[in-house]
Amino acid sequence: MKNNFLNEEPELNITPLVDVMLVLIVILMLVIPNLKYDESINLPNGSKTNVSKAKKEDIFVSITNNEIVLNKKKYSYISFFDNFALIKNQLDKEKIVYIAGDKDISYDKLMQVLTTFSKAGFVKISLQTK
């Protein structure tokens, strides 16, 4: 008489593995859309408190649709980023950067300039308002 237990092949039960993977996929699907990217820039408060006056040696940037003015030197919007890469080491990173954007420019253009200064190592960036 032969024993049937010795001739049976083992079976793998993958149901718990599939259940765990489906739970992980659902968790990732819920978490990933809620992740946000935050730019770490010190933005000014919107209150009417006395703010320190700008000094002549600070960095002033004004943005319009077609040009960017950096310390009274005009650049076209397209050429500014290449020129800034060349002159960023000449600027003092401890100075305050004042950015004034025209009300008609797109938010995207303002953010590109703001991010350019942030990535260059400037930590004191202020957006000018009326």
C-alpha positions as CSV (number, residue, x, y, z in Angstrom):
1,M,0.0,0.0,0.0
2,K,1.2,3.4,-1.0
3,N,0.9,6.5,1.0
4,N,-0.9,9.2,-0.9
5,F,0.6,12.0,1.2
6,L,4.1,11.4,-0.1
7,N,3.1,11.8,-3.7
8,E,1.1,15.0,-3.4
9,E,2.8,18.2,-4.8
10,P,2.7,21.2,-2.5
11,E,0.4,24.1,-3.5
12,L,1.3,27.8,-3.0
13,N,-1.5,29.9,-1.7
14,I,-0.9,33.4,-3.1
15,T,-4.3,34.9,-2.0
16,P,-2.9,36.7,1.1
17,L,-0.1,38.1,-1.0
18,V,-2.5,39.5,-3.6
19,D,-4.7,41.0,-0.8
20,V,-1.7,42.8,0.7
21,M,-0.6,44.2,-2.7
22,L,-4.2,45.4,-3.4
23,V,-4.3,47.2,-0.1
24,L,-0.9,48.9,-0.8
25,I,-2.1,50.0,-4.2
26,V,-5.2,51.5,-2.8
27,I,-3.2,53.4,-0.1
28,L,-0.8,54.8,-2.7
29,M,-3.7,55.8,-4.9
30,L,-5.2,57.8,-2.0
31,V,-1.9,59.3,-0.7
32,I,-0.1,60.4,-3.9
33,P,-2.6,62.9,-5.2
34,N,-2.5,64.7,-1.9
35,L,1.2,65.3,-1.8
36,K,2.1,68.9,-2.2
37,Y,5.3,70.7,-3.2
38,D,6.2,73.7,-1.0
39,E,8.7,76.3,-2.0
40,S,10.6,77.3,1.1
41,I,10.7,81.1,0.6
42,N,10.1,83.7,3.2
43,L,7.1,85.7,1.9
44,P,6.2,89.0,3.4
45,N,3.2,89.4,5.6
46,G,0.3,91.3,4.1
47,S,-0.3,93.6,7.1
48,K,0.3,97.3,7.2
49,T,3.0,97.1,9.8
50,N,6.2,99.1,9.4
51,V,8.6,97.0,7.3
52,S,12.3,97.9,7.1
53,K,13.1,100.2,4.2
54,A,14.8,98.9,1.1
55,K,18.5,99.8,0.8
56,K,20.2,100.8,-2.4
57,E,22.5,97.8,-2.2
58,D,19.6,95.3,-2.1
59,I,18.5,93.5,-5.3
60,F,15.5,94.8,-7.2
61,V,13.7,92.8,-9.9
62,S,10.7,94.0,-11.9
63,I,8.9,91.7,-14.2
64,T,6.7,92.6,-17.2
65,N,5.4,90.4,-20.0
66,N,8.4,91.0,-22.2
67,E,11.3,92.0,-20.0
68,I,12.9,91.7,-16.6
69,V,14.8,94.5,-15.0
70,L,17.5,93.4,-12.5
71,N,19.1,96.4,-10.7
72,K,18.2,98.8,-13.5
73,K,19.6,96.5,-16.2
74,K,17.0,95.3,-18.7
75,Y,16.9,91.8,-20.1
76,S,14.4,90.2,-22.4
77,Y,12.3,87.6,-20.6
78,I,13.8,84.8,-22.8
79,S,17.4,85.8,-22.2
80,F,17.2,86.6,-18.5
81,F,17.7,83.1,-17.2
82,D,20.9,82.5,-19.2
83,N,22.2,85.9,-18.2
84,F,21.3,85.4,-14.6
85,A,23.3,82.1,-14.6
86,L,26.3,84.1,-15.7
87,I,26.0,86.9,-13.1
88,K,24.5,85.2,-10.0
89,N,27.9,84.6,-8.5
90,Q,28.6,88.4,-8.6
91,L,25.5,89.1,-6.4
92,D,25.5,88.9,-2.6
93,K,23.2,86.1,-1.5
94,E,22.7,87.8,1.9
95,K,21.0,90.8,0.3
96,I,17.2,91.0,0.2
97,V,15.7,90.4,-3.3
98,Y,12.6,92.5,-4.0
99,I,10.5,91.2,-6.8
100,A,7.8,93.4,-8.3
101,G,5.5,91.8,-10.9
102,D,3.2,93.6,-13.2
103,K,-0.4,92.7,-12.5
104,D,-0.9,91.5,-16.1
105,I,1.9,88.9,-16.1
106,S,1.1,85.2,-15.6
107,Y,1.7,83.5,-12.3
108,D,3.9,81.1,-14.1
109,K,6.4,83.8,-15.1
110,L,6.6,85.2,-11.6
111,M,7.2,81.7,-10.1
112,Q,9.9,81.0,-12.7
113,V,11.8,84.1,-11.6
114,L,11.2,83.4,-7.9
115,T,12.4,79.8,-8.3
116,T,15.5,80.9,-10.2
117,F,16.5,83.1,-7.3
118,S,15.7,80.5,-4.7
119,K,17.7,77.8,-6.5
120,A,20.6,80.2,-6.8
121,G,20.9,80.4,-3.0
122,F,19.0,83.6,-2.2
123,V,17.1,83.1,1.0
124,K,15.7,86.6,1.6
125,I,13.1,87.1,-1.1
126,S,10.2,89.6,-0.8
127,L,7.3,90.2,-3.2
128,Q,6.5,93.9,-3.5
129,T,3.0,95.2,-3.4
130,K,1.4,98.6,-3.3
